[in-house]
Amino acid sequence: SYSFRSCCCLDRYDWREMKQKTQLFLLIKTFEPDTPVIVTWRDAVDYSDEVTLSTLVIKEVLYDTIGFFLKIMDDYVVLAYNRENDNETYKGVGIIPCSLITDIRRLSDGYDE
């Protein structure tokens, strides 16, 4: 089963975002293994320079990752970056927490639709 986890405080939580995440999760569950996808997700930010509370800036960092959707495992989307011609062997696997995913969509070769 899917459980939504977030590091934000519940009193600040936007319930519309939870609904959006639930809809996104339901969409992800419709993908068949080996579907080429692009995943947009949030990442953590590190500052190596010194900061103070007055100079600290919170910056949202979004990444797009392209790969073959393999499955949902626990609360993670599992992608492969390379697939051998046997269609069973993968090299380069990425695991993205569902709570960080903001969008996922199929890649189209132009022949769908």
C-alpha positions in Angstrom: 0.0 0.0 0.0 1.0 3.6 -0.5 1.6 6.0 2.3 2.3 9.6 1.7 5.2 11.1 3.7 6.4 14.6 3.7 8.9 16.5 5.7 6.6 19.6 6.0 4.6 20.2 9.1 1.0 19.0 9.0 -0.4 22.4 10.1 1.3 23.9 7.0 0.3 21.1 4.7 -1.6 21.9 1.5 -4.4 19.3 1.1 -4.6 20.2 -2.6 -1.0 19.0 -3.0 -1.9 15.7 -1.3 -4.8 15.2 -3.8 -2.4 16.0 -6.6 0.1 13.5 -5.2 -2.6 10.8 -4.9 -3.6 11.4 -8.5 0.0 11.3 -9.6 0.5 8.0 -7.7 -2.6 6.5 -9.4 -1.2 7.6 -12.8 2.1 5.9 -12.1 0.4 2.7 -11.2 -1.1 2.6 -14.7 2.4 2.4 -16.3 3.5 -1.0 -17.6 7.0 -2.1 -16.9 9.5 -1.0 -19.6 7.5 2.1 -20.4 9.8 5.0 -21.5 9.0 7.9 -19.2 10.3 11.3 -18.1 10.1 12.0 -14.4 10.2 15.5 -12.9 11.3 15.5 -9.3 12.5 17.8 -6.5 16.0 17.4 -5.0 17.6 18.5 -1.9 19.9 21.6 -1.9 23.2 22.0 -0.2 25.2 25.2 0.4 28.9 24.8 0.8 29.5 28.5 1.7 28.7 30.0 5.0 25.2 31.4 5.5 23.3 33.2 8.2 19.6 33.1 8.8 19.3 36.5 7.1 21.2 35.4 4.0 19.8 31.9 3.7 17.7 31.4 0.6 15.5 28.4 0.0 15.8 27.4 -3.6 13.6 24.7 -5.3 15.6 22.4 -7.6 13.7 20.3 -10.1 15.3 17.6 -12.3 13.9 15.7 -15.3 15.1 12.1 -15.5 14.4 9.9 -18.5 14.3 6.1 -18.3 12.4 2.9 -18.5 9.8 2.6 -15.8 10.3 -0.7 -14.1 8.0 -0.6 -11.1 6.9 1.0 -7.8 8.7 -0.5 -4.9 7.6 0.6 -1.4 7.3 4.4 -1.9 9.8 4.6 -4.7 9.7 4.7 -8.5 12.3 2.5 -10.1 13.8 3.5 -13.5 16.4 1.9 -15.7 18.6 4.0 -18.0 19.8 1.3 -20.3 18.1 -1.9 -21.5 19.8 -4.7 -23.3 18.3 -6.1 -26.5 17.1 -9.2 -24.5 14.5 -6.8 -22.9 15.2 -8.4 -19.5 18.6 -7.0 -18.5 19.0 -3.4 -17.3 22.1 -1.3 -16.4 22.0 1.9 -14.5 19.0 1.9 -12.2 17.6 5.0 -10.5 15.2 5.0 -7.5 13.2 8.2 -6.8 11.0 8.7 -3.7 7.4 9.1 -4.8 7.1 12.1 -2.4 9.6 14.0 -4.5 8.0 13.4 -7.8 6.0 16.4 -9.2 5.2 14.9 -12.7 5.7 11.7 -14.7 4.7 11.2 -18.3 5.2 8.7 -21.1 7.8 9.5 -23.8 6.1 9.2 -27.2 7.7 8.0 -30.3 5.2 10.0 -32.4 3.1 7.0 -33.3 0.9 6.9 -30.2 -2.5 8.7 -30.5 
